Amino acid sequence: MLKFGIIGAGMIAPSGVEGAAKSGIAEVVAVADIHPGRLSAFAAKHGIKKTYPKAEDLIHDKGIDAVYIAVPNAYHAPYAVAALESGKHVILDKPFATSYAEASRVVEAARKSGKVFTVGMNQRFVEGAQKIRTLAERGYFGEIYRMRAFWRRRRGAPRLGTWFGSRKLSGGGCFLDIGVHMLDLALYTAGDFDAESVSGAVYTKFGNRGLGEGSWGASDPEGMPFDVDDCALALIRMKSGASVQVEISWAAHQKDGDNHNVEIFGTEADAQLYPGEVYRFDRDLGTNVEAGDLRLPLKYPHANRFVNFFRAILGEEELCVTHEQALKVQRIIDAVYESSATRHEIRL
Ligand SMILES: NC(=O)c1ccc[n+]([C@@H]2O[C@H](COP(=O)([O-])OP(=O)(O)OC[C@H]3O[C@@H](n4cnc5c(N)ncnc54)[C@H](O)[C@@H]3O)[C@@H](O)[C@H]2O)c1
């Protein structure tokens, strides 16, 4: 059994416990969190024997093979580098880091250590994403010339006052937090990660006025100022000639509470991911024919990022999210913020 440690006992941390249980090849042996109450409650609930108030002590525990990092974004890269240097395999929750420079340091540490490193993009494992990816690999869509990715929430900002709204601890707002999922999915399903230029516009219009709060976010400190984006738009031109439109918000005066999807447009067919469906114009009927029930094998039938990570450690499965892909996504995210700040298109 692989000995697995979890850093951060917040809202998303149970996914690591579930992933280990589902895998049958890893067991959670330790958890770390700076918040004593959350640390002890999490350990008691999940029957975890070792608890560490300091992440560094878990990272240097010689009895641990692999760690899951699920803390505020500002600590992702420093903890990932330390864990890799300490000989641990690492699965980092999204977003990769707060900047491309930080993410590059993690990839360098991963290469030096020879350990397995991945960013846990859980949405890549959903059925629609896997099936559309398989069809794209088979050339079903012809040339994919554009992608459209959006996640628009009416009142969906993480709890105000927590680290999510603080640039210092989060590195960015809705684009980094949920935009990363949609952007990553568009590039992954299309199989196209090479961007040429990025134009972005980000806005802070709700959280700074105490509006738009949803329910996510458990951690301290409270009372943090909100100085990140709660709306973000991007147009990305790919080297292939394809383009990607991205529209993200944590809050807006809109009808729907939550509306998200990724759409792929090809010369032979289109697709959406939620739910996974393809559409193809029928020349004879002159209508769009919807093929909703995609009978395709799943590349990752376990549909779980942790299972993929553990199997990759044992050499049984290829990593779904590679260093190179994660780094390219981070580079684009940096460029969206840079373009918005400078009001210029950024060439990569
Ligand atoms: N994959 C997904 O869909 C998904 C969903 C939610 C969150 N996340 C990511 O997971 C990470 C954690 O998010 P969350 O929603 O669980 O946050 P959270 O605020 O609920 O929990 C964060 C936890 O980290 C602890 N913490 C803070 N600083 C620490 C430190 N230096 N050392 C150890 N522990 C520390 C806090 O006490 C808290 O318990 C974030 O990076 C977030 O983007 C991913």
The ligand as an SDF file (V2000), in Angstrom:
LIG
                    3D

 44 48  0  0  0  0  0  0  0  0999 V2000
  -10.4120   20.3400   -7.9140 N   0  0  0  0  0  0  0  0  0  0  0  0
  -11.4200   21.0750   -7.5110 C   0  0  0  0  0  0  0  0  0  0  0  0
  -12.5010   21.0850   -8.0990 O   0  0  0  0  0  0  0  0  0  0  0  0
  -11.2390   21.9500   -6.3010 C   0  0  0  0  0  0  0  0  0  0  0  0
  -12.3590   22.3380   -5.5720 C   0  0  0  0  0  0  0  0  0  0  0  0
  -12.1530   23.1430   -4.4620 C   0  0  0  0  0  0  0  0  0  0  0  0
  -10.8990   23.5780   -4.1140 C   0  0  0  0  0  0  0  0  0  0  0  0
   -9.8070   23.1990   -4.8580 N   0  0  0  0  0  0  0  0  0  0  0  0
   -8.4600   23.7040   -4.5250 C   0  0  0  0  0  0  0  0  0  0  0  0
   -8.0170   23.0790   -3.3250 O   0  0  0  0  0  0  0  0  0  0  0  0
   -7.2900   23.9940   -2.5130 C   0  0  0  0  0  0  0  0  0  0  0  0
   -7.9620   24.0870   -1.1540 C   0  0  0  0  0  0  0  0  0  0  0  0
   -9.2740   24.5640   -1.3470 O   0  0  0  0  0  0  0  0  0  0  0  0
  -10.4500   24.3560   -0.2690 P   0  0  0  0  0  0  0  0  0  0  0  0
  -11.6990   24.7230   -0.9440 O   0  0  0  0  0  0  0  0  0  0  0  0
  -10.3470   23.0430    0.4000 O   0  0  0  0  0  0  0  0  0  0  0  0
  -10.0440   25.5120    0.7730 O   0  0  0  0  0  0  0  0  0  0  0  0
  -10.4670   25.6580    2.2870 P   0  0  0  0  0  0  0  0  0  0  0  0
  -10.3280   27.0860    2.5710 O   0  0  0  0  0  0  0  0  0  0  0  0
  -11.7760   24.9890    2.5630 O   0  0  0  0  0  0  0  0  0  0  0  0
   -9.3590   24.7890    3.0410 O   0  0  0  0  0  0  0  0  0  0  0  0
   -7.9850   25.1160    3.0450 C   0  0  0  0  0  0  0  0  0  0  0  0
   -7.3580   24.4630    4.2840 C   0  0  0  0  0  0  0  0  0  0  0  0
   -5.9550   24.7270    4.2660 O   0  0  0  0  0  0  0  0  0  0  0  0
   -5.5310   25.0450    5.5850 C   0  0  0  0  0  0  0  0  0  0  0  0
   -4.2930   25.8200    5.4960 N   0  0  0  0  0  0  0  0  0  0  0  0
   -4.1350   27.1150    5.1770 C   0  0  0  0  0  0  0  0  0  0  0  0
   -2.8330   27.4280    5.1400 N   0  0  0  0  0  0  0  0  0  0  0  0
   -2.1480   26.2960    5.4420 C   0  0  0  0  0  0  0  0  0  0  0  0
   -0.7660   25.9880    5.5680 C   0  0  0  0  0  0  0  0  0  0  0  0
    0.1660   26.9040    5.3490 N   0  0  0  0  0  0  0  0  0  0  0  0
   -0.4210   24.7250    5.9200 N   0  0  0  0  0  0  0  0  0  0  0  0
   -1.3650   23.7910    6.1510 C   0  0  0  0  0  0  0  0  0  0  0  0
   -2.6940   24.0220    6.0540 N   0  0  0  0  0  0  0  0  0  0  0  0
   -3.0740   25.2550    5.6910 C   0  0  0  0  0  0  0  0  0  0  0  0
   -6.6990   25.7840    6.1770 C   0  0  0  0  0  0  0  0  0  0  0  0
   -6.6680   25.8180    7.5910 O   0  0  0  0  0  0  0  0  0  0  0  0
   -7.8850   25.0050    5.6050 C   0  0  0  0  0  0  0  0  0  0  0  0
   -8.2900   23.9710    6.4620 O   0  0  0  0  0  0  0  0  0  0  0  0
   -7.2810   25.3110   -3.2890 C   0  0  0  0  0  0  0  0  0  0  0  0
   -6.1020   25.4510   -3.9950 O   0  0  0  0  0  0  0  0  0  0  0  0
   -8.4540   25.1880   -4.2520 C   0  0  0  0  0  0  0  0  0  0  0  0
   -8.2640   25.9080   -5.4590 O   0  0  0  0  0  0  0  0  0  0  0  0
   -9.9850   22.3840   -5.9240 C   0  0  0  0  0  0  0  0  0  0  0  0
  1  2  1  0
  2  3  2  0
  2  4  1  0
  4  5  1  0
  4 44  2  0
  5  6  2  0
  6  7  1  0
  7  8  2  0
  8  9  1  0
  8 44  1  0
  9 10  1  0
  9 42  1  0
 10 11  1  0
 11 12  1  0
 11 40  1  0
 12 13  1  0
 13 14  1  0
 14 15  2  0
 14 16  1  0
 14 17  1  0
 17 18  1  0
 18 19  2  0
 18 20  1  0
 18 21  1  0
 21 22  1  0
 22 23  1  0
 23 24  1  0
 23 38  1  0
 24 25  1  0
 25 26  1  0
 25 36  1  0
 26 27  1  0
 26 35  1  0
 27 28  2  0
 28 29  1  0
 29 30  1  0
 29 35  2  0
 30 31  1  0
 30 32  2  0
 32 33  1  0
 33 34  2  0
 34 35  1  0
 36 37  1  0
 36 38  1  0
 38 39  1  0
 40 41  1  0
 40 42  1  0
 42 43  1  0
M  CHG  2   8   1  16  -1
M  END
$$$$
